[in-house]
Structures are given as structure tokens and as C-alpha cells.
Amino acid sequence: MAERAGVSTTTVSFVLNERPGTGISVDTRDRVLRAAREMGYRPNAAARSLRTQVTNTIGLISDQIVTDNYGGDLVRGALVTALELDHLLIVVESQDDPEVERRLVGDLLSRQVDGIILATITSDRIGLPGIRHGRTVLLNCTSSHALPAILADELAGGRDAANALLRAGHRRGIYLVGEVAEAVRPARERRRGVAAALGEAGVELEGTIECTWWPESAYDAVSTHLASGEVPRALICLNDRVAFGAYQALADAGLHVPEDVSVVSFDDSELARWLRPQLTSVALPYFDMGRIAVESVLGLSEEWAASQQQEQLVAMPLRERGSIAPPRRP
């Protein structure tokens, strides 16, 4: 390469290693870099990291995100952003095994990653598996440790779901469908947001139709409620799977969405677009959360720096479709 560029090997070394204060002219530098491109030269990343103490790699440790139907956008947002910022994202999955998680942390630390993102699919409060890295960000989870956490704004999402019904004119016969457990952040915050928005409008939930967050349970619970003779005017389902079961129960009872019963939901999964009519749903902002996690771990998020908060809440957009209409006449 030195011969091709017409310079000494020392000059080549100084240029390729970006050595400052060498007094090498712009013309000489350009000749060396052109020769490097023509010869297909690739710098030794490992050797450079030993000198700079920067590896341009980020580790993302997840519990089940890679294999979960809903978590792919978290990883995709992080991958795309890392690539844009000239970093390699190393994604590993523990399958919720604490021992595996500890080993993965150790492996990433031994590779001298520039930062670690610890992500979960369930928004749980977690313990930390011996992380000793100054740049660590939690994604879709929280901890008792003082670490930055990127979370969906479930409270505002609950408000938006309720407001979608209020804008359509609903004031009575609104039911929440799903299991509301205080320990489960999405359930707790979504319900709080719904109650707050309705309360501000002088409206109360008619009640809660309890079921797990799966279609079969929702179908059984809504069917039982309808069999009692009480027909809701609107259902706020705590996720799209619950809405799917509710749709089936309403259809079996001869009721139509949205003419008889309006339905709004959360997650904006593929189900929301497959149902007929298509389902109005508050989307999980997973792609944006993955993007912000990478920016935060690299110290590039202006919003984060300005907020000086441990938790950064990411807006959940409302996807309005055909499942909401004005309430039926009495």
C-alpha cells in the first residue's frame, strides 16, 4: 500500500490510525486512503479498540424479545439506530434464566462493549444480573437501581383510548375488558389512564369484565356478561387478543361492531388490522423505544439529557380504524 501511494509505511500507519499531529498533508492523506480503498483494506477493529478503548459495539440482553411475536420492533429499532450511528448491536437472549443472563452479561463485558441495554417483554420490575457498566439502559422494564429506563407511556395511552370513545359521544355503558393486576404495569397504567380521562368528562366506567389477556378467556367472559342481559355500548379491551375474543362473543350474540358496540384496544398488533371491522388500537411504540435506548446508551438523546429523569416515557400512538361509532339509540 505504501508503494502504491508513494509514501513510507510510517505515513500509511499514521493516516490509517488517524494519528494526530503528524503534519501529513491533505494530498498525501488522500493518496493513502485512495490506495487503501483500491486494495480493499479493512482496519483491524480489535486492534483499534485496544488503542481507543472504544469497540463501537452495544450489547442488548433480552428475556424473550427475540422469539416473542410482539417484541421484534424493540430489537429492530435498536438495530437500525445502531447501524445509523456506526455501531454493531450484539443481541442475546436469556430465555428468562437468571444464570444464563449473568453469563451473558459477563460475556458482553469481556468483549468491552460500549454499553448494555437490558430489555424485557413484560414491563416488569427486575433485578440486575451483576452489571458493572457505566452505560447501562433498561428497555421496557424498571429496577430499584438508579438506571435510565425507556418505557411506553401506558397512562397516556389509556387516556387516548377513553378519549376516542368520548369523542364519538359515548357517556354510558362503557366497560373495561381484561385482568387488572396492580403489579402489572401495562394493566395498572392503562386502567388509570382510562379512569382519569372518563372522570375528567364526568363519566364513570360501568364495570370491568374480568378475564385473562387471551381470546378464549375474553370470549367466555364477554359471552357470560351478554347472557346476563346487560349489553355494553362500548368496550375498552386491555389488549388486541382480548378484543379478538370480545368480537367473537359479540358476533355470536348477534351484535355488530361498531353499530351496536364500539371497541377500542391496545397494542396495535397484526390482529387489529385482520379483524373486521379493523380495530382501533393504541400502539406499542416499540420501534421508537429501541431507537431511544441506543441513543441513550451512547449519550445522544437530547430529550433524555434535558429531562434529567430516570424514566423516559414514549408516546403510544392511537391507530383509529372502523371499530368506534356513536352510541346506538336506547
VOPAGU-2260 file (C-alpha; in pm, 1 decimal, decimal comma):
REM VOPAGU-2260
SITE   aa  ch    i         X         Y         Z
SITE  MET   A    0       0,0       0,0       0,0
SITE  ALA   A    1     288,3     236,5      81,8
SITE  GLU   A    2     442,7     173,0    -259,9
SITE  ARG   A    3     110,0     225,2    -434,8
SITE  ALA   A    4      53,6     556,6    -257,3
SITE  GLY   A    5     416,6     663,9    -299,7
SITE  VAL   A    6     477,2     716,5      71,5
SITE  SER   A    7     654,2     543,9     358,4
SITE  THR   A    8     498,9     265,8     566,9
SITE  THR   A    9     513,3     501,2     866,0
SITE  THR   A   10     299,8     754,8     681,9
SITE  VAL   A   11      50,0     482,5     592,2
SITE  SER   A   12      30,9     380,3     957,4
SITE  PHE   A   13     -20,4     737,8    1075,3
SITE  VAL   A   14    -300,7     801,0     823,1
SITE  LEU   A   15    -488,9     474,4     876,0
SITE  ASN   A   16    -467,0     505,2    1252,4
SITE  GLU   A   17    -570,3     872,4    1239,4
SITE  ARG   A   18    -266,3     974,9    1439,0
SITE  PRO   A   19    -290,2    1347,1    1526,4
SITE  GLY   A   20      -8,1    1599,2    1499,1
SITE  THR   A   21     186,8    1425,0    1223,2
SITE  GLY   A   22     191,6    1716,2     978,0
SITE  ILE   A   23      81,2    1494,2     688,6
SITE  SER   A   24     -66,2    1698,3     402,9
SITE  VAL   A   25    -423,3    1659,7     280,3
SITE  ASP   A   26    -295,7    1542,8     -60,2
SITE  THR   A   27     -79,3    1270,9      95,7
SITE  ARG   A   28    -362,1    1158,2     321,8
SITE  ASP   A   29    -599,7    1133,3      25,0
SITE  ARG   A   30    -347,6     923,8    -173,3
SITE  VAL   A   31    -312,1     678,8     116,1
SITE  LEU   A   32    -687,7     647,5     167,6
SITE  ARG   A   33    -745,5     602,8    -208,5
SITE  ALA   A   34    -485,9     327,2    -220,8
SITE  ALA   A   35    -647,6     163,4      82,2
SITE  ARG   A   36    -988,1     163,3     -88,1
SITE  GLU   A   37    -848,2      27,3    -413,9
SITE  MET   A   38    -673,3    -257,1    -230,1
SITE  GLY   A   39    -985,1    -338,8     -21,6
SITE  TYR   A   40    -814,8    -256,6     306,9
SITE  ARG   A   41   -1023,0    -304,2     621,9
SITE  PRO   A   42    -893,6    -173,7     956,6
SITE  ASN   A   43    -846,5    -422,5    1238,5
SITE  ALA   A   44   -1133,4    -332,3    1471,7
SITE  ALA   A   45    -992,4    -533,6    1761,0
SITE  ALA   A   46    -654,5    -364,1    1738,7
SITE  ARG   A   47    -814,3     -19,9    1712,8
SITE  SER   A   48   -1033,0     -86,0    2018,1
SITE  LEU   A   49    -722,7    -169,2    2224,6
SITE  ARG   A   50    -584,6     173,9    2139,1
SITE  THR   A   51    -904,2     379,1    2167,2
SITE  GLN   A   52   -1090,2     177,5    2433,8
SITE  VAL   A   53   -1396,9     207,8    2208,1
SITE  THR   A   54   -1533,4    -101,9    2033,8
SITE  ASN   A   55   -1834,3      53,2    1855,4
SITE  THR   A   56   -2047,4    -231,9    1986,7
SITE  ILE   A   57   -2355,8    -234,5    2208,4
SITE  GLY   A   58   -2492,3    -539,9    2386,9
SITE  LEU   A   59   -2868,6    -596,9    2410,5
SITE  ILE   A   60   -2974,4    -867,8    2655,9
SITE  SER   A   61   -3340,3    -970,0    2642,8
SITE  ASP   A   62   -3553,0   -1225,6    2821,1
SITE  GLN   A   63   -3776,4   -1345,6    2537,2
SITE  ILE   A   64   -3797,0   -1049,9    2299,3
SITE  VAL   A   65   -3622,9   -1213,2    2003,8
SITE  THR   A   66   -3865,9   -1505,8    1999,8
SITE  ASP   A   67   -4177,2   -1312,4    2103,9
SITE  ASN   A   68   -4432,9   -1201,1    1845,1
SITE  TYR   A   69   -4462,3    -852,5    1995,0
SITE  GLY   A   70   -4100,3    -769,4    2074,8
SITE  GLY   A   71   -3941,8    -770,2    1730,9
SITE  ASP   A   72   -3981,0    -394,8    1685,6
SITE  LEU   A   73   -3782,6    -327,1    2003,9
SITE  VAL   A   74   -3485,0    -507,6    1853,1
SITE  ARG   A   75   -3543,5    -368,2    1503,7
SITE  GLY   A   76   -3549,4      -8,2    1631,3
SITE  ALA   A   77   -3226,3     -69,1    1821,0
SITE  LEU   A   78   -3059,3    -244,8    1525,6
SITE  VAL   A   79   -3147,9      26,7    1274,2
SITE  THR   A   80   -3032,5     306,3    1505,0
SITE  ALA   A   81   -2707,6     132,0    1598,3
SITE  LEU   A   82   -2629,4      88,1    1228,3
SITE  GLU   A   83   -2703,4     454,5    1156,7
SITE  LEU   A   84   -2463,8     550,1    1437,9
SITE  ASP   A   85   -2189,3     319,1    1305,7
SITE  HIS   A   86   -2225,6      66,0    1586,7
SITE  LEU   A   87   -2273,0    -308,7    1590,4
SITE  LEU   A   88   -2559,2    -434,8    1808,5
SITE  ILE   A   89   -2500,0    -774,4    1968,4
SITE  VAL   A   90   -2838,7    -926,8    2059,5
SITE  VAL   A   91   -2853,5   -1216,4    2305,3
SITE  GLU   A   92   -3148,8   -1380,0    2481,8
SITE  SER   A   93   -3157,6   -1540,8    2824,8
SITE  GLN   A   94   -3499,0   -1712,2    2795,1
SITE  ASP   A   95   -3566,9   -1572,8    3144,1
SITE  ASP   A   96   -3296,1   -1786,2    3303,7
SITE  PRO   A   97   -3106,7   -1578,6    3567,5
SITE  GLU   A   98   -2791,9   -1791,6    3539,1
SITE  VAL   A   99   -2784,5   -1758,9    3160,7
SITE  GLU   A  100   -2841,8   -1385,3    3198,0
SITE  ARG   A  101   -2545,2   -1348,4    3433,7
SITE  ARG   A  102   -2323,8   -1540,0    3193,2
SITE  LEU   A  103   -2433,7   -1324,7    2900,1
SITE  VAL   A  104   -2355,4   -1007,6    3096,4
SITE  GLY   A  105   -2007,2   -1140,3    3167,6
SITE  ASP   A  106   -1951,2   -1229,6    2802,1
SITE  LEU   A  107   -2051,2    -881,9    2684,9
SITE  LEU   A  108   -1834,2    -711,7    2946,3
SITE  SER   A  109   -1536,9    -926,6    2840,4
SITE  ARG   A  110   -1590,5    -802,3    2484,3
SITE  GLN   A  111   -1568,6    -444,7    2614,5
SITE  VAL   A  112   -1899,6    -332,0    2463,5
SITE  ASP   A  113   -1955,7      43,9    2474,9
SITE  GLY   A  114   -2288,6      -0,7    2652,3
SITE  ILE   A  115   -2551,8    -253,7    2760,4
SITE  ILE   A  116   -2927,7    -245,3    2701,8
SITE  LEU   A  117   -3126,5    -478,3    2926,4
SITE  ALA   A  118   -3471,5    -543,8    2778,8
SITE  THR   A  119   -3780,9    -742,1    2878,3
SITE  ILE   A  120   -4108,8    -818,7    2705,6
SITE  THR   A  121   -4331,1    -782,6    3012,3
SITE  SER   A  122   -4250,5    -433,3    3154,1
SITE  ASP   A  123   -4159,7    -598,7    3484,0
SITE  ARG   A  124   -3954,0    -457,6    3769,3
SITE  ILE   A  125   -3634,8    -658,9    3750,4
SITE  GLY   A  126   -3322,1    -736,6    3947,5
SITE  LEU   A  127   -2990,7    -662,1    3779,7
SITE  PRO   A  128   -2759,7    -955,1    3694,3
SITE  GLY   A  129   -2431,0    -810,3    3818,6
SITE  ILE   A  130   -2399,7    -540,1    3553,2
SITE  ARG   A  131   -2087,8    -330,1    3604,5
SITE  HIS   A  132   -2100,3     -97,6    3308,0
SITE  GLY   A  133   -2129,3     277,5    3332,0
SITE  ARG   A  134   -2353,0     292,3    3025,5
SITE  THR   A  135   -2649,8      69,2    3101,6
SITE  VAL   A  136   -3007,9     141,5    2995,6
SITE  LEU   A  137   -3323,9     -53,1    3080,1
SITE  LEU   A  138   -3566,5    -109,5    2793,1
SITE  ASN   A  139   -3933,5    -182,6    2867,3
SITE  CYS   A  140   -3858,3    -254,7    3233,0
SITE  THR   A  141   -3763,1     -82,7    3559,5
SITE  SER   A  142   -3539,8    -159,7    3855,0
SITE  SER   A  143   -3481,9     -42,2    4210,2
SITE  HIS   A  144   -3136,2      64,6    4092,6
SITE  ALA   A  145   -3095,0     420,7    3964,1
SITE  LEU   A  146   -3065,4     337,6    3594,6
SITE  PRO   A  147   -3228,5     507,9    3294,4
SITE  ALA   A  148   -3539,7     321,9    3174,9
SITE  ILE   A  149   -3723,7     353,8    2843,2
SITE  LEU   A  150   -4096,0     277,0    2883,7
SITE  ALA   A  151   -4420,2     310,2    2689,5
SITE  ASP   A  152   -4645,7     586,5    2822,9
SITE  GLU   A  153   -4926,7     348,0    2920,1
SITE  LEU   A  154   -5107,0     610,4    3129,9
SITE  ALA   A  155   -5140,9     848,1    2834,8
SITE  GLY   A  156   -5233,5     552,1    2616,8
SITE  GLY   A  157   -5524,3     472,6    2847,9
SITE  ARG   A  158   -5637,5     833,2    2827,5
SITE  ASP   A  159   -5627,9     824,5    2447,7
SITE  ALA   A  160   -5833,3     504,3    2433,3
SITE  ALA   A  161   -6105,1     654,0    2654,2
SITE  ASN   A  162   -6099,1     985,9    2470,6
SITE  ALA   A  163   -6157,4     807,9    2139,5
SITE  LEU   A  164   -6490,0     683,5    2279,3
SITE  LEU   A  165   -6575,1    1019,0    2434,3
SITE  ARG   A  166   -6519,8    1196,1    2101,8
SITE  ALA   A  167   -6768,5     956,8    1943,3
SITE  GLY   A  168   -7028,1    1057,8    2203,1
SITE  HIS   A  169   -7010,6     765,6    2447,4
SITE  ARG   A  170   -7108,0     853,1    2803,2
SITE  ARG   A  171   -7277,4     538,8    2936,2
SITE  GLY   A  172   -7234,7     165,3    2917,5
SITE  ILE   A  173   -6853,3     167,3    2888,6
SITE  TYR   A  174   -6684,3    -147,7    3019,4
SITE  LEU   A  175   -6318,8    -237,9    3065,2
SITE  VAL   A  176   -6235,4    -591,5    2949,0
SITE  GLY   A  177   -5933,7    -776,7    3087,8
SITE  GLU   A  178   -5748,9    -859,5    3405,2
SITE  VAL   A  179   -5626,6    -556,4    3600,8
SITE  ALA   A  180   -5339,8    -652,8    3830,0
SITE  GLU   A  181   -5171,0    -372,6    4024,2
SITE  ALA   A  182   -4835,0    -549,4    3993,1
SITE  VAL   A  183   -4854,9    -549,4    3612,3
SITE  ARG   A  184   -4755,6    -205,5    3486,5
SITE  PRO   A  185   -4943,8    -201,7    3150,0
SITE  ALA   A  186   -5268,8    -318,1    3311,9
SITE  ARG   A  187   -5239,3     -76,7    3604,0
SITE  GLU   A  188   -5140,9     228,3    3399,1
SITE  ARG   A  189   -5388,5     167,7    3116,7
SITE  ARG   A  190   -5673,7     142,7    3365,1
SITE  ARG   A  191   -5557,8     457,9    3547,3
SITE  GLY   A  192   -5546,2     649,1    3220,4
SITE  VAL   A  193   -5892,7     530,8    3119,3
SITE  ALA   A  194   -6040,9     624,4    3457,2
SITE  ALA   A  195   -5871,5     965,4    3455,1
SITE  ALA   A  196   -5997,0    1061,4    3108,0
SITE  LEU   A  197   -6351,3     944,0    3180,2
SITE  GLY   A  198   -6352,3    1114,2    3518,4
SITE  GLU   A  199   -6249,5    1446,2    3368,3
SITE  ALA   A  200   -6550,6    1418,0    3136,6
SITE  GLY   A  201   -6784,6    1334,0    3425,6
SITE  VAL   A  202   -6816,8     974,1    3307,9
SITE  GLU   A  203   -6762,0     651,1    3500,7
SITE  LEU   A  204   -6681,6     300,1    3386,3
SITE  GLU   A  205   -6993,6      85,9    3401,0
SITE  GLY   A  206   -6779,1    -200,2    3522,6
SITE  THR   A  207   -6497,5    -443,2    3443,1
SITE  ILE   A  208   -6542,2    -773,2    3260,8
SITE  GLU   A  209   -6265,4    -979,2    3418,4
SITE  CYS   A  210   -6064,2   -1218,6    3201,6
SITE  THR   A  211   -5704,6   -1307,3    3124,0
SITE  TRP   A  212   -5540,1   -1136,6    2827,4
SITE  TRP   A  213   -5619,3   -1417,1    2580,7
SITE  PRO   A  214   -5900,7   -1462,5    2325,4
SITE  GLU   A  215   -6056,4   -1772,8    2481,6
SITE  SER   A  216   -6088,8   -1615,0    2825,6
SITE  ALA   A  217   -6223,3   -1289,7    2678,8
SITE  TYR   A  218   -6476,4   -1478,0    2467,1
SITE  ASP   A  219   -6607,1   -1668,6    2770,0
SITE  ALA   A  220   -6621,3   -1359,0    2993,8
SITE  VAL   A  221   -6795,5   -1135,1    2740,1
SITE  SER   A  222   -7037,4   -1415,5    2643,7
SITE  THR   A  223   -7130,0   -1465,8    3008,9
SITE  HIS   A  224   -7183,0   -1092,3    3053,8
SITE  LEU   A  225   -7407,3   -1070,5    2746,9
SITE  ALA   A  226   -7607,5   -1373,0    2862,1
SITE  SER   A  227   -7699,9   -1178,4    3176,0
SITE  GLY   A  228   -7895,4    -938,1    2955,1
SITE  GLU   A  229   -7659,0    -643,3    3000,8
SITE  VAL   A  230   -7540,3    -517,3    2660,0
SITE  PRO   A  231   -7248,3    -271,0    2670,7
SITE  ARG   A  232   -7232,9      30,3    2445,8
SITE  ALA   A  233   -6853,5      30,7    2434,8
SITE  LEU   A  234   -6569,2    -199,9    2535,3
SITE  ILE   A  235   -6216,4     -91,3    2622,7
SITE  CYS   A  236   -6012,1    -408,8    2582,3
SITE  LEU   A  237   -5673,2    -422,1    2753,2
SITE  ASN   A  238   -5505,5    -577,5    2450,0
SITE  ASP   A  239   -5586,5    -689,6    2095,7
SITE  ARG   A  240   -5613,7   -1058,0    2189,3
SITE  VAL   A  241   -5887,1    -966,9    2437,1
SITE  ALA   A  242   -6057,7    -761,5    2165,6
SITE  PHE   A  243   -6045,6   -1061,0    1930,1
SITE  GLY   A  244   -6231,7   -1275,1    2183,7
SITE  ALA   A  245   -6478,8    -993,3    2250,0
SITE  TYR   A  246   -6550,2    -957,1    1876,4
SITE  GLN   A  247   -6637,1   -1327,9    1855,8
SITE  ALA   A  248   -6861,9   -1314,1    2162,6
SITE  LEU   A  249   -7047,9   -1010,8    2027,3
SITE  ALA   A  250   -7095,1   -1176,9    1687,0
SITE  ASP   A  251   -7231,1   -1494,8    1845,0
SITE  ALA   A  252   -7482,4   -1279,9    2035,5
SITE  GLY   A  253   -7598,1   -1116,7    1711,6
SITE  LEU   A  254   -7433,7    -782,5    1789,6
SITE  HIS   A  255   -7231,9    -579,3    1542,2
SITE  VAL   A  256   -6915,6    -372,3    1584,3
SITE  PRO   A  257   -6940,2     -71,4    1585,5
SITE  GLU   A  258   -7313,7     -25,3    1519,1
SITE  ASP   A  259   -7418,4    -195,9    1842,7
SITE  VAL   A  260   -7097,5    -193,1    2045,4
SITE  SER   A  261   -6785,5      17,9    1991,1
SITE  VAL   A  262   -6449,4    -140,6    2070,6
SITE  VAL   A  263   -6107,8      13,3    2136,6
SITE  SER   A  264   -5795,1    -174,5    2236,9
SITE  PHE   A  265   -5419,3    -164,1    2298,5
SITE  ASP   A  266   -5100,2    -295,0    2130,5
SITE  ASP   A  267   -5191,2    -242,7    1761,4
SITE  SER   A  268   -5080,3    -595,2    1674,8
SITE  GLU   A  269   -5148,1    -760,2    1340,1
SITE  LEU   A  270   -5481,4    -873,6    1484,4
SITE  ALA   A  271   -5601,7    -512,2    1484,1
SITE  ARG   A  272   -5571,6    -498,9    1107,0
SITE  TRP   A  273   -5702,8    -851,9    1046,6
SITE  LEU   A  274   -6029,3    -805,4    1236,7
SITE  ARG   A  275   -6338,5    -683,5    1053,3
SITE  PRO   A  276   -6411,6    -407,8    1104,7
SITE  GLN   A  277   -6048,8    -319,5    1165,1
SITE  LEU   A  278   -5979,3    -242,4    1528,1
SITE  THR   A  279   -5895,3      99,5    1671,9
SITE  SER   A  280   -5593,9      33,0    1892,1
SITE  VAL   A  281   -5332,3     224,2    2091,3
SITE  ALA   A  282   -4995,5     113,2    1952,6
SITE  LEU   A  283   -4694,5      -4,7    2147,4
SITE  PRO   A  284   -4410,1     228,9    2037,9
SITE  TYR   A  285   -4152,7     -48,8    2040,1
SITE  PHE   A  286   -3950,2      70,8    1739,6
SITE  ASP   A  287   -3910,4     418,7    1888,9
SITE  MET   A  288   -3824,9     269,9    2228,0
SITE  GLY   A  289   -3545,1      61,1    2074,1
SITE  ARG   A  290   -3416,4     368,8    1890,2
SITE  ILE   A  291   -3417,2     584,2    2204,7
SITE  ALA   A  292   -3243,6     310,1    2405,7
SITE  VAL   A  293   -2948,5     305,5    2165,9
SITE  GLU   A  294   -2930,0     685,1    2154,4
SITE  SER   A  295   -2944,3     697,0    2534,1
SITE  VAL   A  296   -2677,2     435,0    2592,5
SITE  LEU   A  297   -2448,1     633,4    2362,0
SITE  GLY   A  298   -2544,0     960,2    2532,5
SITE  LEU   A  299   -2704,7    1105,4    2220,5
SITE  SER   A  300   -3063,7    1161,0    2329,7
SITE  GLU   A  301   -3122,7    1535,4    2376,2
SITE  GLU   A  302   -3465,0    1466,7    2528,6
SITE  TRP   A  303   -3303,6    1244,0    2787,7
SITE  ALA   A  304   -3039,4    1498,7    2882,3
SITE  ALA   A  305   -3299,5    1774,8    2910,6
SITE  SER   A  306   -3538,9    1572,7    3124,9
SITE  GLN   A  307   -3283,5    1457,0    3383,9
SITE  GLN   A  308   -3528,4    1181,8    3476,0
SITE  GLN   A  309   -3464,0     813,5    3533,3
SITE  GLU   A  310   -3768,0     712,2    3328,2
SITE  GLN   A  311   -3834,6     827,7    2974,5
SITE  LEU   A  312   -4192,4     766,0    2862,3
SITE  VAL   A  313   -4251,3     715,0    2490,3
SITE  ALA   A  314   -4586,2     814,9    2340,2
SITE  MET   A  315   -4826,0     538,0    2230,9
SITE  PRO   A  316   -4996,6     649,8    1907,7
SITE  LEU   A  317   -5368,8     587,1    1861,5
SITE  ARG   A  318   -5443,7     398,7    1536,9
SITE  GLU   A  319   -5801,9     491,3    1452,6
SITE  ARG   A  320   -5991,6     243,0    1236,8
SITE  GLY   A  321   -6350,5     128,2    1199,7
SITE  SER   A  322   -6443,4     -15,6    1539,5
SITE  ILE   A  323   -6583,3     302,0    1700,6
SITE  ALA   A  324   -6911,6     474,3    1615,6
SITE  PRO   A  325   -7159,8     698,0    1802,2
SITE  PRO   A  326   -7359,4     507,2    2063,9
SITE  ARG   A  327   -7673,1     325,6    1949,4
SITE  ARG   A  328   -8005,9     477,1    2044,6
SITE  PRO   A  329   -8171,7     339,4    2359,3
